[in-house]
């Protein structure tokens, strides 16, 4: 991970720092943490610490879940263990070089907390290692940059929001230059804190950006993705901009994805590559794809965790609605990107920008490894063109309620991630659905108020 920073941190007198930060993610991927004195941080790094279990009892709006068994009023919100990873230490260029360290959660006996997202990914990677593989992952994010603030969006009632660029020009060096200072700070600050950007460009709507983060080993890729989202928000705020990773922030514009580029490596070689295979694909890669196709309908809430996530997963939106695969075709859920022995990889296009990166990566890798472990055959032919060949493939769940029901009944989910995680995650999604079902929307008022 950020090895140079970690070594530097271990040599410095941390106690002399006026304050430092730590961050963990909750089940939704929201960064939770504290500013601590340098002395307190040094103590936690050495011996561990605790944090209120309420971090797994709040939803994304900071309202307490009313149907989660792990924590709540019925438990009194006791503390859970906190372990910080010094290898993740970074200095934030926009915060006078203050240190930020990422962490994870443990139980009283020091064992991983089963519902901790970073621990979920680490368990998947431990299985990959037992199977003889290491995983490389690169993450791409699409998101919208708004010329708004936390105050202005509330004053406007979240309507008629101004975008930071205008016109809908993909790959436009002209449009993106309208936010030249912000773009410059993204590249300089993120690269300085070991979140290296390989590309940044405009996408299909005004204010719509896409960034590619350089690939690396899977846990670091998850850390970088979490840091990217939080850093973009903080850097943007200093430029008077509000950045949203909602899967679908407006009916007028495209949705926002989180595309996961993956490959498995063994003995220094790309296990996905076989020069004699179709498009260079090895049998290992074909089994991996088969496993992901098998898992997609059953694990979809890990890629699409919110009510709004499913507003992106609609037809004719370059967002996949069926578990399909293809060779270099962005209409499919899984896109094989042909290349050399070092560059051939699989792009999973199902996850929304709103998904917790640790959980999205875990879902993709775990289901792919399941396919390898069980030698699942890739019986579905590759689709082509506008998903030709997918006519007989059943659609993915169309709502969070439908997707959550499928996951709750899935033996695969429990096998891959354990019953404790699945139970908690399903309960939180059920709570999300229940809150939405109690909401009266503008659409309902306009449609029914006068004549119903």
C-alpha positions in Angstrom: 0.0 0.0 0.0 1.3 3.5 0.7 4.6 2.0 1.8 6.7 5.1 1.7 4.1 7.0 3.8 3.8 4.1 6.2 7.6 3.9 6.7 7.8 7.7 7.2 4.9 7.6 9.6 6.6 4.9 11.7 9.7 7.0 12.0 8.1 10.3 12.9 7.1 11.3 16.4 3.3 11.0 15.8 2.6 12.5 19.2 3.8 15.8 18.0 1.0 16.1 15.4 -1.8 18.4 16.5 -4.4 16.0 14.9 -4.6 13.2 12.4 -7.6 11.3 10.9 -8.7 7.8 10.5 -11.5 6.5 8.3 -13.5 3.2 8.0 -16.5 2.5 5.7 -19.9 1.6 6.9 -22.0 -1.0 5.0 -23.0 1.6 2.4 -19.4 2.7 1.7 -19.8 6.0 3.6 -16.5 7.0 5.2 -16.9 7.2 9.0 -14.1 8.3 11.3 -12.6 10.9 13.6 -10.0 13.6 14.0 -7.7 12.4 16.8 -4.7 13.9 18.5 -1.4 12.5 17.4 -1.0 10.9 20.8 -4.3 9.2 20.7 -3.6 7.9 17.1 -0.3 6.5 18.2 -2.0 4.6 21.0 -4.6 3.1 18.7 -2.0 2.1 16.1 0.0 0.3 18.8 -2.8 -1.4 20.7 -6.0 -1.0 18.7 -9.1 0.9 19.7 -12.9 0.9 19.7 -15.7 2.8 18.0 -19.5 2.7 18.5 -21.3 -0.1 16.7 -23.7 2.7 15.6 -21.4 2.9 12.5 -23.3 -0.2 11.4 -26.6 1.0 12.7 -26.9 4.2 10.6 -28.2 4.3 7.1 -26.8 6.6 4.4 -29.0 9.4 5.8 -27.8 8.8 9.3 -31.2 7.5 10.4 -31.0 4.4 12.6 -32.1 1.2 11.0 -35.2 -0.1 12.6 -34.8 -3.8 11.6 -31.2 -4.6 12.0 -30.3 -7.2 14.6 -26.5 -6.5 14.9 -27.0 -3.2 16.7 -29.6 -0.8 17.7 -31.6 0.4 20.7 -32.1 -3.2 21.6 -28.3 -3.6 22.1 -27.5 -0.2 23.5 -25.0 0.4 20.7 -21.9 -1.1 22.4 -18.4 -0.5 21.1 -16.8 -2.7 18.4 -13.1 -3.2 17.9 -11.1 -0.9 15.6 -7.8 -1.8 14.0 -6.0 0.7 11.9 -3.7 -0.4 9.1 -0.5 1.7 9.1 0.3 0.6 5.6 -2.6 2.8 4.4 -1.2 6.0 5.9 -1.3 8.9 3.6 -0.8 12.7 3.9 -3.6 14.8 2.5 -2.1 17.6 0.3 -5.2 19.8 0.7 -5.2 19.5 4.5 -1.7 20.7 5.1 -0.3 17.2 4.8 -2.3 15.8 7.7 -2.2 12.0 8.0 -5.1 9.8 7.2 -5.1 6.1 8.0 -7.7 3.6 7.0 -9.0 0.9 9.3 -11.3 -2.1 9.8 -13.3 -3.7 12.5 -12.6 -6.7 14.8 -14.5 -8.6 17.4 -13.6 -8.7 21.1 -11.3 -11.7 20.6 -9.4 -9.9 17.8 -11.0 -11.9 15.0 -12.4 -10.1 11.9 -15.8 -8.6 12.3 -17.9 -10.6 9.8 -19.9 -7.6 8.6 -16.9 -5.2 8.1 -16.7 -4.5 4.4 -12.9 -4.4 4.3 -12.7 -7.7 6.2 -15.2 -9.2 3.7 -12.8 -8.4 0.9 -9.8 -9.7 2.8 -11.6 -13.0 3.4 -12.2 -13.3 -0.4 -8.5 -12.5 -1.1 -7.4 -15.1 1.5 -9.4 -17.7 -0.4 -7.8 -16.6 -3.7 -4.4 -17.1 -2.1 -5.3 -20.6 -0.9 -6.3 -21.4 -4.5 -2.9 -20.1 -5.7 -4.0 -16.8 -7.1 -3.5 -13.1 -6.5 -6.0 -10.6 -7.9 -5.3 -7.4 -9.7 -8.1 -4.8 -9.9 -8.4 -1.4 -11.6 -11.5 0.7 -10.8 -13.2 3.3 -13.0 -15.7 5.8 -11.6 -18.3 7.8 -13.5 -19.8 10.7 -11.5 -21.4 14.2 -11.8 -19.7 17.4 -10.7 -22.2 20.1 -9.7 -21.7 23.9 -9.3 -23.5 23.6 -6.0 -22.8 23.3 -2.3 -24.2 21.4 0.6 -26.2 24.5 1.5 -27.4 25.4 -2.0 -28.8 21.9 -2.9 -30.9 22.1 0.3 -32.1 25.6 -0.5 -33.2 24.4 -3.9 -34.9 21.3 -2.6 -32.5 19.2 -4.7 -34.1 20.5 -7.9 -32.8 22.4 -10.9 -29.2 21.8 -9.9 -26.4 23.5 -11.9 -23.7 21.3 -13.4 -20.1 22.3 -13.3 -19.7 22.0 -17.1 -22.2 22.5 -19.9 -22.9 20.6 -23.1 -22.8 16.9 -23.4 -19.6 16.1 -25.2 -17.8 12.8 -24.5 -14.1 12.9 -24.3 -14.0 16.7 -24.5 -10.8 18.6 -23.7 -12.8 21.8 -24.1 -15.6 21.0 -21.7 -13.4 19.6 -19.0 -11.1 22.7 -19.2 -14.1 24.7 -17.7 -13.0 23.2 -14.4 -9.2 23.3 -15.1 -8.2 24.2 -11.5 -10.3 21.3 -10.1 -8.9 18.9 -12.7 -5.4 20.0 -11.9 -5.9 19.5 -8.2 -7.4 16.0 -8.7 -4.4 14.8 -10.6 -1.8 16.4 -8.4 -3.4 15.6 -5.0 -4.6 12.1 -5.8 -1.3 11.1 -7.3 0.6 12.5 -4.3 -1.4 10.3 -1.9 -1.0 7.1 -3.9 -4.3 7.1 -5.7 -2.8 7.4 -9.1 -5.1 8.5 -11.9 -4.5 7.1 -15.4 -7.2 9.0 -17.2 -9.9 11.6 -16.6 -12.4 12.8 -19.2 -15.9 14.1 -19.7 -18.7 11.6 -20.2 -22.2 11.7 -21.7 -23.8 14.6 -19.8 -23.0 18.1 -18.6 -20.7 17.9 -15.5 -20.3 14.1 -16.1 -16.7 12.9 -15.5 -15.0 9.5 -15.6 -11.7 8.6 -14.0 -9.6 5.5 -14.2 -7.5 4.6 -11.2 -4.4 2.6 -11.9 -4.7 -1.1 -11.3 -3.0 -2.8 -8.4 -3.5 -5.7 -6.0 -7.2 -6.0 -5.0 -7.2 -4.8 -1.4 -5.2 -1.7 -2.3 -7.6 -1.1 -5.2 -10.5 -1.1 -2.7 -8.6 1.3 -0.5 -7.8 3.6 -3.4 -11.4 3.5 -4.6 -12.7 4.5 -1.1 -10.1 7.3 -0.9 -10.9 8.5 -4.4 -14.6 9.1 -3.7 -13.9 10.9 -0.4 -11.0 12.9 -1.8 -13.0 14.0 -4.9 -15.7 15.3 -2.5 -13.2 17.2 -0.3 -11.1 18.6 -3.1 -14.3 19.7 -5.0 -15.6 21.4 -1.9 -12.6 23.7 -1.9 -13.4 24.7 -5.5 -17.1 25.4 -4.7 -18.2 22.1 -6.3 -20.4 19.3 -5.1 -19.6 15.8 -6.5 -22.2 13.1 -6.5 -21.7 9.4 -7.1 -25.4 8.6 -7.2 -26.1 5.9 -9.7 -28.8 8.1 -11.4 -29.0 11.7 -10.2 -31.2 13.0 -13.0 -33.7 11.5 -15.5 -32.2 13.8 -18.1 -28.7 12.3 -17.9 -27.0 8.9 -18.0 -26.3 6.8 -15.0 -22.9 6.4 -13.2 -21.1 3.2 -13.0 -18.1 1.7 -11.1 -16.4 -0.5 -13.6 -14.1 -3.2 -12.2 -11.2 -4.5 -14.3 -9.9 -7.8 -12.9 -7.3 -10.4 -13.6 -5.9 -13.3 -11.6 -2.2 -14.1 -11.5 -0.2 -17.2 -10.6 3.6 -17.5 -10.5 4.0 -14.1 -12.1 1.7 -14.9 -15.0 -1.8 -13.8 -16.0 -3.9 -16.9 -15.4 -6.6 -15.4 -17.7 -4.3 -15.6 -20.7 -3.9 -18.4 -23.2 -2.7 -17.6 -26.6 -4.5 -20.5 -28.1 -7.9 -19.6 -26.5 -10.7 -17.6 -28.0 -9.7 -13.9 -27.8 -6.7 -15.1 -25.7 -8.9 -16.5 -22.9 -7.8 -19.4 -20.8 -10.0 -22.0 -19.3 -9.5 -20.3 -15.9 -10.9 -17.1 -17.3 -13.9 -18.9 -18.8 -14.7 -20.5 -15.4 -14.2 -17.1 -13.7 -16.7 -15.5 -16.1 -19.2 -18.4 -15.6 -19.0 -17.9 -11.9 -19.7 -14.2 -12.1 -22.7 -14.8 -14.4 -24.0 -17.4 -12.0 -23.6 -14.9 -9.1 -24.8 -11.7 -10.6 -28.6 -12.2 -10.0 -27.9 -13.5 -6.4 -25.4 -10.8 -5.3 -26.8 -7.8 -7.1 -27.3 -5.7 -4.0 -23.6 -5.7 -3.4 -23.2 -4.0 -6.8 -26.5 -2.0 -6.7 -27.2 -1.3 -3.0 -29.9 1.5 -3.1 -33.3 2.2 -4.5 -31.8 4.7 -6.9 -29.2 2.1 -8.1 -31.9 0.4 -10.2 -32.8 3.6 -12.1 -29.4 3.2 -13.8 -30.0 -0.5 -14.7 -32.5 0.1 -17.5 -32.6 -0.7 -21.2 -30.6 1.3 -23.7 -28.4 3.0 -21.2 -25.1 1.2 -21.6 -25.8 -0.3 -18.2 -26.3 -4.1 -18.2 -29.7 -5.5 -17.3 -28.9 -9.2 -18.0 -26.1 -11.4 -16.9 -24.3 -11.6 -20.2 -20.7 -11.5 -21.4 -19.0 -10.3 -24.6 -15.7 -9.7 -26.2 -15.0 -5.9 -26.2 -18.6 -4.9 -26.1 -19.9 -2.4 -23.6 -23.5 -3.6 -23.8 -22.8 -6.7 -21.7 -22.4 -7.1 -18.0 -19.0 -8.7 -18.4 -16.7 -7.3 -21.0 -13.6 -9.3 -22.0 -10.9 -6.9 -23.0 -8.5 -8.7 -25.3 -4.8 -8.0 -25.0 -1.4 -9.4 -24.3 -0.3 -11.8 -21.6 0.0 -8.7 -19.3 -3.1 -6.8 -20.3 -6.0 -9.3 -21.0 -8.6 -8.7 -18.3 -12.3 -8.8 -17.5 -14.4 -5.7 -16.9 -17.4 -6.1 -14.7 -19.8 -3.3 -15.6 -22.7 -4.0 -13.3 -21.6 -2.0 -10.2 -22.9 1.5 -9.7 -20.7 4.4 -8.6 -22.8 4.3 -5.4 -21.7 0.8 -4.4 -19.2 0.2 -1.5 -16.0 -0.6 -3.4 -14.9 -3.2 -1.0 -18.2 -5.1 -1.4 -18.4 -4.7 -5.1 -14.9 -6.0 -5.6 -15.5 -8.8 -3.1 -18.7 -9.9 -5.0 -16.9 -9.9 -8.4 -13.9 -11.9 -7.2 -15.7 -14.3 -4.9 -18.2 -15.3 -7.6 -15.4 -15.7 -10.2 -13.4 -17.8 -7.8 -16.5 -19.9 -7.2 -16.6 -20.6 -10.9 -13.0 -21.7 -11.0 -13.4 -23.8 -7.9 -16.4 -25.6 -9.3 -15.2 -25.7 -12.9 -18.4 -24.0 -14.1 -18.7 -24.2 -17.8 -19.2 -21.0 -19.8 -22.2 -22.3 -21.7 -23.7 -18.9 -22.6 -22.3 -17.7 -25.9 -20.8 -14.2 -26.1 -23.4 -11.6 -27.0 -22.7 -9.2 -29.9 -23.9 -5.9 -31.1 -26.9 -4.6 -29.1 -27.0 -7.7 -26.9 -27.9 -10.0 -29.7 -27.9 -13.5 -28.3 -29.3 -12.4 -24.9 -32.9 -12.9 -25.9 -33.4 -16.0 -23.8 -31.4 -14.7 -20.8 -33.5 -13.8 -17.8 -33.3 -10.2 -16.7 -31.5 -9.2 -13.5 -33.7 -8.1 -10.6 -35.2 -4.8 -11.5 -35.6 -3.3 -8.0 -33.8 -3.4 -4.7 -36.7 -5.3 -3.2 -36.5 -8.0 -5.8 -32.7 -8.1 -5.6 -32.6 -8.3 -1.9 -35.2 -11.1 -1.8 -33.0 -13.1 -4.2 -29.9 -12.5 -2.1 -31.7 -13.4 1.2 -32.7 -16.8 -0.3 -29.3 -17.5 -1.8 -27.2 -20.3 -0.5 -24.4 -19.0 -2.7 -24.3 -15.7 -0.9 -24.0 -17.4 2.5 -21.3 -19.7 1.2 -19.2 -16.9 -0.2 -19.6 -14.3 2.5 -20.9 -16.1 5.6 -24.4 -16.0 7.2 -23.5 -13.1 9.6 -22.7 -10.7 6.7 -25.5 -11.8 4.5 -28.0 -11.5 7.4 -26.9 -7.9 8.3 -26.6 -6.8 4.7 -30.0 -8.1 3.8 -31.6 -6.5 6.8 -30.1 -3.1 5.9 -31.4 -3.4 2.3 -34.8 -4.4 3.6 -34.8 -1.3 5.8 -33.9 0.8 2.8 -36.8 -0.6 0.9 -39.2 0.0 3.8 -38.2 3.6 4.1 -38.8 4.2 0.4 -42.2 2.4 0.5 -43.3 4.9 3.1 -42.2 7.9 1.0 -44.6 10.0 -1.1 -42.8 11.2 -4.2 -43.2 14.2 -6.4 -44.2 11.8 -9.2 -47.1 10.4 -7.1 -48.3 13.9 -6.1 -48.3 15.1 -9.7 -50.0 11.9 -11.0 -52.7 11.2 -8.4 -53.4 14.3 -6.3 -56.2 15.8 -8.3 -58.0 12.8 -9.8 -57.3 9.7 -7.7 
